Amino acid sequence: MEVDERWLPESGAPRSIRSFVVRRARMNQSHKNALREHGDRYIVSLTDIAGSPLKQFPDTCGPRAGGRLLLEIGFGMGHATADLAAARPTDAYIGVEVYPPGVARLIGDLEEREIDNVRIVRTDAVDVIASWSDEWPVDGIHVFFPDPWPKKRHHKRRLIQPSFLESVHRILRENGYLYLVTDWEDYARHMKEVTAGFGGFVIEDADPDGYSRPRDWRPTTAFERKGLSRGHAIRELFLRKR
Ligand SMILES: C[S@@+](CC[C@H](N)C(=O)[O-])C[C@H]1O[C@@H](n2cnc3c(N)ncnc32)[C@H](O)[C@@H]1O
């Protein structure tokens, strides 16, 4: 297969345990075209985003324009990303994903729908958060259906860990939110336990089981559909920074 550097994720800091494996990319022709023709407009590097995230956006969006600065981690094929960004054009929306066909599909979608308030970083979200400047606090962070790593020996790969909550808490503005959603019951329980242990967040709008009631503005994602077709229940934690 022809190799284009842009198809590959940007490598972050060396780390022995990651929450993803880099899957061999199967790019169809429209993915390849989207990357080649429009990649430069939407893809930003880790260095660009760490220094000054808002500089990567038009002046018509983000906190300077009365909108919010939002981060989505692991957007997959990016359907929810594009829908949310289109619904609130004054928000500045940064999507983080390491799966090249997902990056390419989202770029094609943004281009077709003329959505200009999304920028994409193709590297480990752990590195994005670690290098984030305190100067640009984030209003909200979305983690929709993170890889569940169901086998016990893989639990250490799960993204939601105490260290993750700590670093996310640092980059959120006061009263900002972290929105976690999963269809894996034991991962949901783990998320709730880790949240309780950390203590820097309040679970908003909790039901009797201690999970948040769904936000009506969240679009259904591709992995959510898969989970629902397997009969999985969806559990959400909408966490507000104390
Ligand atoms: C199960 S999929 C869910 C995708 C999408 N949010 C959805 O609901 O359809 C999880 C995605 O997170 C990405 N991912 C996992 N760990 C990541 C990390 N540390 N940084 C960036 N992306 C990550 C994977 O590549 C994968 O596409």
The ligand as an ORCA input file, in Angstrom:
! r2SCAN-3c Opt
* xyz 0 1
  C     -14.502      2.344     20.893
  S     -14.005      3.663     19.872
  C     -15.324      4.849     20.063
  C     -15.363      5.849     18.952
  C     -16.497      6.894     19.027
  N     -16.335      7.756     20.170
  C     -17.852      6.243     19.040
  O     -18.509      6.277     20.100
  O     -18.261      5.712     18.002
  C     -12.703      4.418     20.799
  C     -11.800      5.302     19.947
  O     -10.868      5.949     20.801
  C      -9.618      6.037     20.141
  N      -8.604      6.163     21.208
  C      -8.354      5.280     22.194
  N      -7.408      5.734     23.018
  C      -7.050      6.957     22.536
  C      -6.091      7.915     22.950
  N      -5.355      7.706     24.041
  N      -5.961      9.044     22.238
  C      -6.732      9.245     21.126
  N      -7.657      8.375     20.690
  C      -7.809      7.239     21.378
  C      -9.529      4.752     19.327
  O      -8.667      4.893     18.225
  C     -10.981      4.539     18.917
  O     -11.241      5.075     17.643
*
